[in-house]
Amino acid sequence: MPSEKKTKILAIGDIHGNQGLIKRLAEKAKKQNIDLVILAGDLTMFEDSTKNLIGPFTKAKKPVLIIPGNHETASTIEFITEKYPNVRNIHGGYYKKGDLGIFGAGGGDVVIITPDKEIFYLLEKSHEKIKNSKKKIMVTHMHPAGSKSEFSGFPGSKSVREAIMKFKPDILINAHIHEAGGIEEKIQDTKVINVSKKEKIFKI
């Protein structure tokens, strides 16, 4: 029996309204035959504008999964989801493709604050929908407590770490700490990738 085709993903966070970066990433997604784009929060800077932040991916015919960061509200993310047919909101929601399940929760600890307990509740709720998937990706804006991203001086989320321990995703995509962009580590059996301002392309 042939094995399930792997999904090629481009993930990034902390766009902060940078239209030039989005355009470059959409071109890269097209050129490298990306199957799925993940935007791990902070698409905007203080919710100033969502203009041209999704359009280039729509034009490139790439599906996009999004969550809020700490610079936009959940309702802004829902507005974007309703506006663009290629976008799916996984803030307390999920996405399934073959044997891959993706679940997530956005929010942060500064500017627009999301209580840490709420982040865990949303992750638990969204994981329930994909719990039987063979491969799992968890997407958060916050970095987990005890992760390398804490070198910044900003403590990570205890809820994100608890979710790693409980749900055992293969990969965690997070952002939030700009200086930590590109850092990868293992927490138990989960590969943790900080994609703050630095995109990561991988197959799963």
N, CA and C atoms as a LAMMPS dump frame, in Angstrom:
ITEM: TIMESTEP
0
ITEM: NUMBER OF ATOMS
612
ITEM: BOX BOUNDS ff ff ff
-5.0000000000000000e+02 5.0000000000000000e+02
-5.0000000000000000e+02 5.0000000000000000e+02
-5.0000000000000000e+02 5.0000000000000000e+02
ITEM: ATOMS id mol type element x y z
1 1 1 N 0.849 -1.202 0
2 1 2 C 0 0 0
3 1 3 C 0.882 1.249 0
4 2 1 N 0.694 2.196 -0.95
5 2 2 C 1.568 3.372 -1.019
6 2 3 C 1.411 4.262 0.213
7 3 1 N 2.555 4.843 0.651
8 3 2 C 2.496 5.72 1.83
9 3 3 C 1.866 7.061 1.457
10 4 1 N 1.26 7.697 2.449
11 4 2 C 0.593 8.992 2.254
12 4 3 C 1.618 10.033 1.797
13 5 1 N 1.261 10.822 0.805
14 5 2 C 2.16 11.876 0.318
15 5 3 C 2.397 12.907 1.423
16 6 1 N 3.652 13.322 1.568
17 6 2 C 3.981 14.313 2.595
18 6 3 C 3.474 15.694 2.209
19 7 1 N 3.147 16.493 3.214
20 7 2 C 2.677 17.866 3.005
21 7 3 C 3.849 18.815 3.193
22 8 1 N 4.044 19.683 2.208
23 8 2 C 5.136 20.675 2.269
24 8 3 C 4.571 21.996 2.803
25 9 1 N 5.142 22.456 3.909
26 9 2 C 4.601 23.603 4.641
27 9 3 C 5.598 24.747 4.736
28 10 1 N 5.089 25.956 4.58
29 10 2 C 5.874 27.164 4.871
30 10 3 C 5.228 27.833 6.078
31 11 1 N 6.012 28.023 7.141
32 11 2 C 5.477 28.634 8.36
33 11 3 C 6.27 29.88 8.72
34 12 1 N 5.554 30.908 9.172
35 12 2 C 6.199 32.148 9.622
36 12 3 C 5.267 32.857 10.603
37 13 1 N 5.834 33.705 11.43
38 13 2 C 5.035 34.522 12.351
39 13 3 C 5.583 35.941 12.406
40 14 1 N 4.901 36.798 13.125
41 14 2 C 5.365 38.173 13.348
42 14 3 C 5.636 38.942 12.054
43 15 1 N 4.678 38.892 11.152
44 15 2 C 4.765 39.649 9.893
45 15 3 C 4.696 41.158 10.18
46 16 1 N 3.863 41.533 11.145
47 16 2 C 3.7 42.937 11.563
48 16 3 C 3.494 43.907 10.389
49 17 1 N 2.597 43.496 9.47
50 17 2 C 2.2 44.388 8.379
51 17 3 C 3.208 44.545 7.261
52 18 1 N 4.246 43.731 7.237
53 18 2 C 5.298 43.848 6.224
54 18 3 C 4.82 43.243 4.896
55 19 1 N 4.27 44.102 4.024
56 19 2 C 3.708 43.641 2.752
57 19 3 C 4.775 43.081 1.822
58 20 1 N 5.965 43.658 1.883
59 20 2 C 7.077 43.181 1.046
60 20 3 C 7.462 41.754 1.402
61 21 1 N 7.475 41.463 2.692
62 21 2 C 7.802 40.115 3.162
63 21 3 C 6.742 39.113 2.703
64 22 1 N 5.475 39.496 2.817
65 22 2 C 4.38 38.617 2.375
66 22 3 C 4.492 38.325 0.884
67 23 1 N 4.787 39.349 0.106
68 23 2 C 4.919 39.176 -1.354
69 23 3 C 6.062 38.203 -1.672
70 24 1 N 7.193 38.374 -0.985
71 24 2 C 8.344 37.494 -1.197
72 24 3 C 8.002 36.05 -0.816
73 25 1 N 7.281 35.888 0.304
74 25 2 C 6.923 34.542 0.766
75 25 3 C 5.923 33.868 -0.164
76 26 1 N 4.99 34.654 -0.702
77 26 2 C 4.011 34.094 -1.637
78 26 3 C 4.698 33.614 -2.909
79 27 1 N 5.69 34.378 -3.356
80 27 2 C 6.467 33.97 -4.543
81 27 3 C 7.259 32.696 -4.247
82 28 1 N 7.837 32.644 -3.055
83 28 2 C 8.605 31.473 -2.636
84 28 3 C 7.695 30.247 -2.543
85 29 1 N 6.491 30.446 -1.984
86 29 2 C 5.53 29.35 -1.844
87 29 3 C 5.149 28.776 -3.204
88 30 1 N 4.995 29.664 -4.177
89 30 2 C 4.64 29.229 -5.537
90 30 3 C 5.809 28.49 -6.19
91 31 1 N 6.988 29.074 -6.085
92 31 2 C 8.184 28.517 -6.722
93 31 3 C 8.55 27.153 -6.133
94 32 1 N 8.355 26.993 -4.811
95 32 2 C 8.774 25.756 -4.149
96 32 3 C 7.628 24.752 -3.957
97 33 1 N 6.511 25.006 -4.646
98 33 2 C 5.362 24.089 -4.597
99 33 3 C 4.909 23.763 -3.17
100 34 1 N 4.747 24.82 -2.379
101 34 2 C 4.274 24.667 -1.005
102 34 3 C 2.8 24.237 -1.025
103 35 1 N 2.449 23.274 -0.179
104 35 2 C 1.061 22.803 -0.093
105 35 3 C 0.222 23.644 0.86
106 36 1 N 0.882 24.223 1.873
107 36 2 C 0.15 24.877 2.954
108 36 3 C 1.022 25.946 3.608
109 37 1 N 0.41 27.106 3.902
110 37 2 C 1.111 28.197 4.586
111 37 3 C 0.513 28.354 5.983
112 38 1 N 1.375 28.484 6.991
113 38 2 C 0.934 28.717 8.37
114 38 3 C 1.46 30.067 8.833
115 39 1 N 0.554 30.95 9.276
116 39 2 C 0.923 32.257 9.815
117 39 3 C 0.638 32.239 11.322
118 40 1 N 1.729 32.238 12.112
119 40 2 C 1.609 31.997 13.551
120 40 3 C 1.434 33.272 14.379
121 41 1 N 0.529 34.137 13.942
122 41 2 C 0.162 35.31 14.734
123 41 3 C 0.998 36.556 14.501
124 42 1 N 0.477 37.689 14.973
125 42 2 C 1.054 39.024 14.756
126 42 3 C 1.229 39.344 13.277
127 43 1 N 0.123 39.181 12.542
128 43 2 C 0.116 39.599 11.14
129 43 3 C 0.218 41.116 11.055
130 44 1 N -0.347 41.811 12.044
131 44 2 C -0.413 43.274 12.006
132 44 3 C 0.493 43.885 13.077
133 45 1 N 0.569 45.213 13.045
134 45 2 C 1.193 45.973 14.125
135 45 3 C 0.084 46.772 14.79
136 46 1 N -0.318 46.37 15.984
137 46 2 C -1.421 47.015 16.709
138 46 3 C -2.696 47.112 15.862
139 47 1 N -2.964 46.076 15.055
140 47 2 C -4.174 46.022 14.215
141 47 3 C -4.284 47.18 13.226
142 48 1 N -3.137 47.75 12.817
143 48 2 C -3.198 48.933 11.951
144 48 3 C -3.832 48.659 10.589
145 49 1 N -3.446 47.545 9.936
146 49 2 C -4.022 47.243 8.623
147 49 3 C -3.791 45.78 8.268
148 50 1 N -4.774 45.202 7.585
149 50 2 C -4.611 43.826 7.105
150 50 3 C -4.431 43.819 5.581
151 51 1 N -4.26 45.006 5.015
152 51 2 C -4.16 45.161 3.552
153 51 3 C -2.953 44.399 2.986
154 52 1 N -3.217 43.626 1.926
155 52 2 C -2.183 42.884 1.184
156 52 3 C -1.406 41.866 2.023
157 53 1 N -1.997 41.405 3.127
158 53 2 C -1.306 40.406 3.948
159 53 3 C -1.718 38.983 3.599
160 54 1 N -2.855 38.837 2.928
161 54 2 C -3.32 37.515 2.512
162 54 3 C -3.43 37.418 0.989
163 55 1 N -3.764 38.536 0.354
164 55 2 C -3.974 38.575 -1.098
165 55 3 C -2.905 37.877 -1.927
166 56 1 N -1.608 38.114 -1.652
167 56 2 C -0.568 37.443 -2.451
168 56 3 C -0.631 35.915 -2.378
169 57 1 N -1.025 35.364 -1.224
170 57 2 C -1.17 33.905 -1.104
171 57 3 C -2.407 33.417 -1.854
172 58 1 N -3.462 34.242 -1.843
173 58 2 C -4.676 33.915 -2.604
174 58 3 C -4.34 33.841 -4.089
175 59 1 N -3.587 34.846 -4.546
176 59 2 C -3.182 34.912 -5.954
177 59 3 C -2.316 33.708 -6.335
178 60 1 N -1.485 33.276 -5.387
179 60 2 C -0.607 32.116 -5.632
180 60 3 C -1.335 30.789 -5.442
181 61 1 N -2.64 30.877 -5.076
182 61 2 C -3.495 29.692 -4.874
183 61 3 C -2.957 28.768 -3.774
184 62 1 N -2.548 29.376 -2.677
185 62 2 C -2.036 28.618 -1.538
186 62 3 C -2.993 28.705 -0.348
187 63 1 N -3.393 27.57 0.234
188 63 2 C -4.215 27.612 1.44
189 63 3 C -3.395 28.137 2.624
190 64 1 N -4.049 28.907 3.486
191 64 2 C -3.369 29.556 4.611
192 64 3 C -4.107 29.245 5.916
193 65 1 N -3.358 28.868 6.937
194 65 2 C -3.899 28.699 8.28
195 65 3 C -3.404 29.851 9.133
196 66 1 N -4.31 30.48 9.908
197 66 2 C -3.906 31.63 10.723
198 66 3 C -4.42 31.529 12.157
199 67 1 N -3.675 32.201 13.042
200 67 2 C -4.094 32.398 14.436
201 67 3 C -3.766 33.853 14.796
202 68 1 N -4.417 34.418 15.793
203 68 2 C -4.034 35.754 16.246
204 68 3 C -2.743 35.699 17.065
205 69 1 N -2.034 36.828 17.094
206 69 2 C -0.903 36.95 17.999
207 69 3 C -1.32 37.807 19.178
208 70 1 N -0.445 38.704 19.58
209 70 2 C -0.814 39.654 20.627
210 70 3 C -0.975 41.073 20.064
211 71 1 N -0.987 41.172 18.711
212 71 2 C -1.188 42.466 18.068
213 71 3 C -2.511 42.559 17.324
214 72 1 N -3.289 41.478 17.33
215 72 2 C -4.624 41.538 16.731
216 72 3 C -5.564 40.651 17.541
217 73 1 N -6.829 41.009 17.489
218 73 2 C -7.831 40.253 18.234
219 73 3 C -8.283 39.026 17.441
220 74 1 N -8.937 38.115 18.139
221 74 2 C -9.502 36.928 17.486
222 74 3 C -10.554 37.336 16.457
223 75 1 N -11.257 38.443 16.702
224 75 2 C -12.294 38.883 15.75
225 75 3 C -11.669 39.408 14.452
226 76 1 N -10.477 39.999 14.532
227 76 2 C -9.772 40.434 13.314
228 76 3 C -9.393 39.22 12.473
229 77 1 N -8.923 38.171 13.131
230 77 2 C -8.559 36.939 12.421
231 77 3 C -9.797 36.302 11.784
232 78 1 N -10.918 36.366 12.489
233 78 2 C -12.168 35.821 11.951
234 78 3 C -12.623 36.636 10.733
235 79 1 N -12.433 37.947 10.785
236 79 2 C -12.772 38.823 9.654
237 79 3 C -11.949 38.441 8.419
238 80 1 N -10.649 38.223 8.613
239 80 2 C -9.775 37.828 7.501
240 80 3 C -10.231 36.486 6.934
241 81 1 N -10.586 35.559 7.816
242 81 2 C -11.028 34.219 7.402
243 81 3 C -12.283 34.293 6.53
244 82 1 N -13.184 35.169 6.913
245 82 2 C -14.428 35.315 6.143
246 82 3 C -14.206 36.012 4.8
247 83 1 N -13.186 36.851 4.752
248 83 2 C -12.915 37.651 3.551
249 83 3 C -12.208 36.847 2.448
250 84 1 N -11.355 35.904 2.857
251 84 2 C -10.549 35.163 1.874
252 84 3 C -10.918 33.682 1.884
253 85 1 N -11.268 33.126 0.724
254 85 2 C -11.712 31.727 0.669
255 85 3 C -10.6 30.713 0.941
256 86 1 N -9.35 31.133 0.789
257 86 2 C -8.234 30.197 0.979
258 86 3 C -7.708 30.163 2.414
259 87 1 N -8.394 30.877 3.338
260 87 2 C -7.891 31.011 4.708
261 87 3 C -8.737 30.217 5.699
262 88 1 N -8.045 29.573 6.652
263 88 2 C -8.73 28.843 7.722
264 88 3 C -8.19 29.325 9.063
265 89 1 N -9.1 29.649 9.957
266 89 2 C -8.749 30.091 11.301
267 89 3 C -8.621 28.863 12.206
268 90 1 N -7.407 28.628 12.752
269 90 2 C -7.243 27.467 13.636
270 90 3 C -7.033 27.914 15.096
271 91 1 N -7.506 29.109 15.427
272 91 2 C -7.505 29.572 16.818
273 91 3 C -8.655 28.87 17.541
274 92 1 N -8.338 27.767 18.199
275 92 2 C -9.393 26.923 18.759
276 92 3 C -10.059 26.075 17.688
277 93 1 N -9.47 26.07 16.497
278 93 2 C -9.992 25.298 15.371
279 93 3 C -8.948 24.295 14.884
280 94 1 N -9.197 23.703 13.736
281 94 2 C -8.305 22.636 13.274
282 94 3 C -8.314 22.537 11.756
283 95 1 N -7.38 21.774 11.24
284 95 2 C -7.265 21.519 9.798
285 95 3 C -6.796 20.071 9.64
286 96 1 N -7.431 19.351 8.736
287 96 2 C -7.016 17.971 8.472
288 96 3 C -6.726 17.785 6.99
289 97 1 N -5.633 17.069 6.733
290 97 2 C -5.301 16.715 5.35
291 97 3 C -4.692 15.32 5.373
292 98 1 N -5.441 14.352 4.884
293 98 2 C -4.959 12.976 4.937
294 98 3 C -4.722 12.551 6.375
295 99 1 N -3.493 12.069 6.659
296 99 2 C -3.186 11.602 8.011
297 99 3 C -2.554 12.702 8.88
298 100 1 N -2.606 13.952 8.391
299 100 2 C -2.057 15.093 9.136
300 100 3 C -3.17 15.909 9.787
301 101 1 N -3.012 16.191 11.071
302 101 2 C -3.95 17.049 11.792
303 101 3 C -3.214 18.25 12.374
304 102 1 N -3.772 19.433 12.192
305 102 2 C -3.146 20.663 12.701
306 102 3 C -4.143 21.364 13.614
307 103 1 N -3.694 21.738 14.798
308 103 2 C -4.568 22.417 15.755
309 103 3 C -3.809 23.584 16.368
310 104 1 N -4.541 24.574 16.911
311 104 2 C -3.81 25.729 17.41
312 104 3 C -4.595 26.661 18.311
313 105 1 N -3.846 27.61 18.863
314 105 2 C -4.42 28.693 19.666
315 105 3 C -3.435 29.84 19.683
316 106 1 N -3.938 31.026 19.357
317 106 2 C -3.084 32.203 19.36
318 106 3 C -3.148 32.937 20.68
319 107 1 N -2.838 34.228 20.614
320 107 2 C -2.858 35.05 21.818
321 107 3 C -1.477 35.192 22.412
322 108 1 N -1.343 36.207 23.293
323 108 2 C -0.046 36.474 23.885
324 108 3 C -0.139 37.077 25.263
325 109 1 N 1.015 37.542 25.741
326 109 2 C 1.128 38.004 27.128
327 109 3 C 1.319 39.514 27.262
328 110 1 N 1.359 40.229 26.129
329 110 2 C 1.488 41.691 26.162
330 110 3 C 0.58 42.3 25.093
331 111 1 N 0.365 43.593 25.148
332 111 2 C -0.496 44.359 24.225
333 111 3 C -1.941 43.846 24.334
334 112 1 N -2.339 42.91 23.46
335 112 2 C -3.651 42.266 23.592
336 112 3 C -3.405 40.947 24.331
337 113 1 N -3.819 40.896 25.581
338 113 2 C -3.449 39.771 26.447
339 113 3 C -4.5 38.663 26.424
340 114 1 N -4.033 37.432 26.257
341 114 2 C -4.902 36.257 26.343
342 114 3 C -4.526 35.487 27.6
343 115 1 N -5.453 35.236 28.498
344 115 2 C -5.125 34.46 29.699
345 115 3 C -4.544 33.097 29.324
346 116 1 N -3.503 32.7 30.047
347 116 2 C -2.813 31.45 29.729
348 116 3 C -3.76 30.248 29.789
349 117 1 N -4.687 30.249 30.746
350 117 2 C -5.64 29.133 30.865
351 117 3 C -6.523 29.021 29.629
352 118 1 N -6.836 30.184 29.026
353 118 2 C -7.664 30.185 27.812
354 118 3 C -6.912 29.533 26.651
355 119 1 N -5.6 29.772 26.579
356 119 2 C -4.793 29.151 25.522
357 119 3 C -4.87 27.628 25.638
358 120 1 N -4.744 27.112 26.866
359 120 2 C -4.816 25.651 27.035
360 120 3 C -6.204 25.122 26.674
361 121 1 N -7.231 25.829 27.101
362 121 2 C -8.608 25.416 26.793
363 121 3 C -8.815 25.313 25.276
364 122 1 N -8.334 26.306 24.538
365 122 2 C -8.503 26.313 23.086
366 122 3 C -7.695 25.198 22.418
367 123 1 N -6.498 24.94 22.939
368 123 2 C -5.676 23.846 22.389
369 123 3 C -6.336 22.494 22.643
370 124 1 N -6.885 22.331 23.828
371 124 2 C -7.566 21.075 24.178
372 124 3 C -8.785 20.862 23.277
373 125 1 N -9.543 21.935 23.088
374 125 2 C -10.751 21.884 22.253
375 125 3 C -10.402 21.552 20.796
376 126 1 N -9.357 22.18 20.268
377 126 2 C -9.001 21.946 18.866
378 126 3 C -8.323 20.592 18.67
379 127 1 N -7.538 20.16 19.669
380 127 2 C -6.882 18.852 19.553
381 127 3 C -7.903 17.718 19.494
382 128 1 N -8.994 17.893 20.199
383 128 2 C -10.046 16.863 20.224
384 128 3 C -10.485 16.482 18.807
385 129 1 N -10.468 17.441 17.895
386 129 2 C -10.938 17.212 16.521
387 129 3 C -9.93 16.45 15.667
388 130 1 N -8.659 16.437 16.079
389 130 2 C -7.639 15.784 15.244
390 130 3 C -6.884 14.7 16.026
391 131 1 N -7.396 14.323 17.19
392 131 2 C -6.652 13.454 18.106
393 131 3 C -6.256 12.108 17.496
394 132 1 N -6.998 11.647 16.502
395 132 2 C -6.676 10.349 15.892
396 132 3 C -5.758 10.464 14.672
397 133 1 N -5.307 11.668 14.358
398 133 2 C -4.397 11.849 13.219
399 133 3 C -3.047 11.206 13.521
400 134 1 N -2.435 10.594 12.507
401 134 2 C -1.14 9.934 12.681
402 134 3 C -0.031 10.959 12.927
403 135 1 N -0.128 12.095 12.244
404 135 2 C 0.871 13.159 12.397
405 135 3 C 0.157 14.426 12.879
406 136 1 N 0.784 15.125 13.83
407 136 2 C 0.129 16.304 14.411
408 136 3 C 1.082 17.499 14.476
409 137 1 N 0.532 18.652 14.12
410 137 2 C 1.245 19.921 14.299
411 137 3 C 0.403 20.811 15.202
412 138 1 N 1.039 21.378 16.222
413 138 2 C 0.382 22.356 17.085
414 138 3 C 0.94 23.729 16.722
415 139 1 N 0.054 24.723 16.623
416 139 2 C 0.473 26.083 16.264
417 139 3 C 0.044 27.045 17.36
418 140 1 N 1.014 27.78 17.924
419 140 2 C 0.708 28.799 18.92
420 140 3 C 1.492 30.059 18.578
421 141 1 N 1.054 31.178 19.136
422 141 2 C 1.883 32.376 19
423 141 3 C 2.932 32.389 20.107
424 142 1 N 2.508 32.037 21.315
425 142 2 C 3.408 32.033 22.464
426 142 3 C 4.417 30.877 22.402
427 143 1 N 5.611 31.129 22.924
428 143 2 C 6.612 30.088 23.091
429 143 3 C 6.321 29.328 24.39
430 144 1 N 6.741 28.072 24.473
431 144 2 C 6.46 27.311 25.697
432 144 3 C 7.401 27.686 26.851
433 145 1 N 6.898 27.558 28.066
434 145 2 C 7.733 27.744 29.254
435 145 3 C 8.892 26.756 29.213
436 146 1 N 10.07 27.225 29.591
437 146 2 C 11.242 26.348 29.613
438 146 3 C 11.907 26.153 28.271
439 147 1 N 11.459 26.884 27.237
440 147 2 C 12.065 26.737 25.908
441 147 3 C 13.247 27.698 25.751
442 148 1 N 14.036 27.475 24.706
443 148 2 C 15.222 28.305 24.458
444 148 3 C 14.855 29.769 24.196
445 149 1 N 13.627 29.999 23.729
446 149 2 C 13.196 31.37 23.433
447 149 3 C 13.158 32.249 24.683
448 150 1 N 13.197 31.633 25.847
449 150 2 C 13.168 32.405 27.088
450 150 3 C 14.478 33.162 27.344
451 151 1 N 15.504 32.938 26.516
452 151 2 C 16.743 33.709 26.674
453 151 3 C 16.469 35.207 26.541
454 152 1 N 15.332 35.519 25.907
455 152 2 C 14.93 36.914 25.682
456 152 3 C 14.565 37.634 26.977
457 153 1 N 14.317 36.855 28.014
458 153 2 C 13.858 37.453 29.27
459 153 3 C 12.348 37.399 29.42
460 154 1 N 11.646 37.021 28.35
461 154 2 C 10.188 36.884 28.395
462 154 3 C 9.835 35.437 28.707
463 155 1 N 9.15 35.188 29.833
464 155 2 C 8.79 33.806 30.16
465 155 3 C 7.802 33.232 29.161
466 156 1 N 7.914 31.936 28.914
467 156 2 C 6.999 31.275 27.995
468 156 3 C 5.697 30.878 28.666
469 157 1 N 4.814 30.313 27.874
470 157 2 C 3.484 29.913 28.355
471 157 3 C 3.524 28.531 28.994
472 158 1 N 3.051 28.46 30.23
473 158 2 C 2.947 27.164 30.915
474 158 3 C 1.91 26.285 30.228
475 159 1 N 0.87 26.919 29.697
476 159 2 C -0.187 26.161 29.011
477 159 3 C 0.314 25.508 27.729
478 160 1 N 1.159 26.219 26.987
479 160 2 C 1.714 25.649 25.747
480 160 3 C 2.596 24.448 26.086
481 161 1 N 3.387 24.584 27.144
482 161 2 C 4.224 23.449 27.563
483 161 3 C 3.356 22.27 28.024
484 162 1 N 2.321 22.563 28.793
485 162 2 C 1.415 21.506 29.263
486 162 3 C 0.763 20.792 28.08
487 163 1 N 0.404 21.559 27.045
488 163 2 C -0.215 20.967 25.849
489 163 3 C 0.763 20.057 25.11
490 164 1 N 2.043 20.443 25.09
491 164 2 C 3.064 19.579 24.477
492 164 3 C 3.082 18.23 25.2
493 165 1 N 3.117 18.291 26.531
494 165 2 C 3.194 17.068 27.337
495 165 3 C 1.939 16.196 27.179
496 166 1 N 0.79 16.839 27.106
497 166 2 C -0.472 16.095 27.068
498 166 3 C -0.819 15.568 25.674
499 167 1 N -0.638 16.406 24.635
500 167 2 C -1.104 16.042 23.298
501 167 3 C -0.011 15.479 22.402
502 168 1 N 1.265 15.661 22.808
503 168 2 C 2.411 15.076 22.109
504 168 3 C 2.421 15.332 20.585
505 169 1 N 2.32 16.594 20.175
506 169 2 C 2.406 16.861 18.732
507 169 3 C 3.8 16.53 18.206
508 170 1 N 3.895 16.17 16.934
509 170 2 C 5.208 15.931 16.32
510 170 3 C 5.997 17.235 16.235
511 171 1 N 5.268 18.315 15.918
512 171 2 C 5.908 19.629 15.739
513 171 3 C 5.075 20.696 16.424
514 172 1 N 5.758 21.638 17.089
515 172 2 C 5.117 22.872 17.552
516 172 3 C 5.709 24.017 16.755
517 173 1 N 4.832 24.799 16.131
518 173 2 C 5.225 26.041 15.473
519 173 3 C 4.824 27.18 16.409
520 174 1 N 5.794 28.032 16.793
521 174 2 C 5.455 29.216 17.579
522 174 3 C 6.257 30.417 17.092
523 175 1 N 5.916 31.592 17.614
524 175 2 C 6.6 32.817 17.179
525 175 3 C 6.814 33.704 18.414
526 176 1 N 6.441 34.983 18.31
527 176 2 C 6.392 35.937 19.426
528 176 3 C 7.737 36.583 19.782
529 177 1 N 8.774 35.781 19.996
530 177 2 C 10.065 36.35 20.385
531 177 3 C 10.923 36.543 19.131
532 178 1 N 10.993 37.79 18.671
533 178 2 C 11.644 38.076 17.389
534 178 3 C 13.093 37.606 17.34
535 179 1 N 13.826 37.838 18.436
536 179 2 C 15.251 37.493 18.457
537 179 3 C 15.481 35.982 18.419
538 180 1 N 14.416 35.224 18.672
539 180 2 C 14.534 33.758 18.707
540 180 3 C 14.161 33.109 17.381
541 181 1 N 13.835 33.903 16.38
542 181 2 C 13.449 33.359 15.082
543 181 3 C 14.513 32.423 14.535
544 182 1 N 14.117 31.215 14.169
545 182 2 C 15.052 30.233 13.615
546 182 3 C 15.529 29.218 14.638
547 183 1 N 15.236 29.445 15.916
548 183 2 C 15.655 28.485 16.947
549 183 3 C 14.791 27.226 16.878
550 184 1 N 15.45 26.075 16.899
551 184 2 C 14.755 24.783 16.926
552 184 3 C 15.271 23.972 18.109
553 185 1 N 14.391 23.223 18.726
554 185 2 C 14.782 22.402 19.872
555 185 3 C 13.791 21.257 20.021
556 186 1 N 14.109 20.343 20.919
557 186 2 C 13.203 19.234 21.226
558 186 3 C 12.701 19.406 22.659
559 187 1 N 11.394 19.314 22.862
560 187 2 C 10.812 19.207 24.195
561 187 3 C 10.082 17.876 24.218
562 188 1 N 10.599 16.959 25.03
563 188 2 C 10.196 15.548 24.958
564 188 3 C 10.375 15.086 23.509
565 189 1 N 9.319 14.574 22.855
566 189 2 C 9.479 14.108 21.467
567 189 3 C 8.968 15.13 20.45
568 190 1 N 8.636 16.33 20.923
569 190 2 C 8.096 17.363 20.034
570 190 3 C 9.206 18.282 19.536
571 191 1 N 9.266 18.46 18.225
572 191 2 C 10.213 19.422 17.647
573 191 3 C 9.579 20.809 17.724
574 192 1 N 10.243 21.728 18.393
575 192 2 C 9.727 23.094 18.58
576 192 3 C 10.485 24.025 17.647
577 193 1 N 9.74 24.741 16.806
578 193 2 C 10.356 25.637 15.824
579 193 3 C 9.809 27.051 16.03
580 194 1 N 10.699 27.992 16.346
581 194 2 C 10.294 29.396 16.453
582 194 3 C 10.436 30.03 15.067
583 195 1 N 9.313 30.473 14.507
584 195 2 C 9.311 31.018 13.148
585 195 3 C 9.104 32.537 13.146
586 196 1 N 9.479 33.191 14.236
587 196 2 C 9.294 34.636 14.318
588 196 3 C 10.137 35.354 13.268
589 197 1 N 9.46 35.935 12.28
590 197 2 C 10.092 36.705 11.203
591 197 3 C 11.048 35.888 10.322
592 198 1 N 11.204 34.618 10.631
593 198 2 C 12.117 33.766 9.852
594 198 3 C 11.363 32.523 9.411
595 199 1 N 11.044 32.45 8.137
596 199 2 C 10.213 31.342 7.661
597 199 3 C 10.944 29.999 7.743
598 200 1 N 10.151 28.962 7.896
599 200 2 C 10.672 27.594 7.904
600 200 3 C 9.857 26.783 6.899
601 201 1 N 10.554 26.092 6.032
602 201 2 C 9.894 25.195 5.088
603 201 3 C 10.244 23.761 5.493
604 202 1 N 9.212 22.93 5.638
605 202 2 C 9.458 21.542 6.022
606 202 3 C 8.373 20.641 5.463
607 203 1 N 8.656 19.35 5.448
608 203 2 C 7.68 18.343 5.005
609 203 3 C 7.298 17.459 6.174
610 204 1 N 6.027 17.063 6.205
611 204 2 C 5.579 16.137 7.23
612 204 3 C 4.557 15.182 6.632
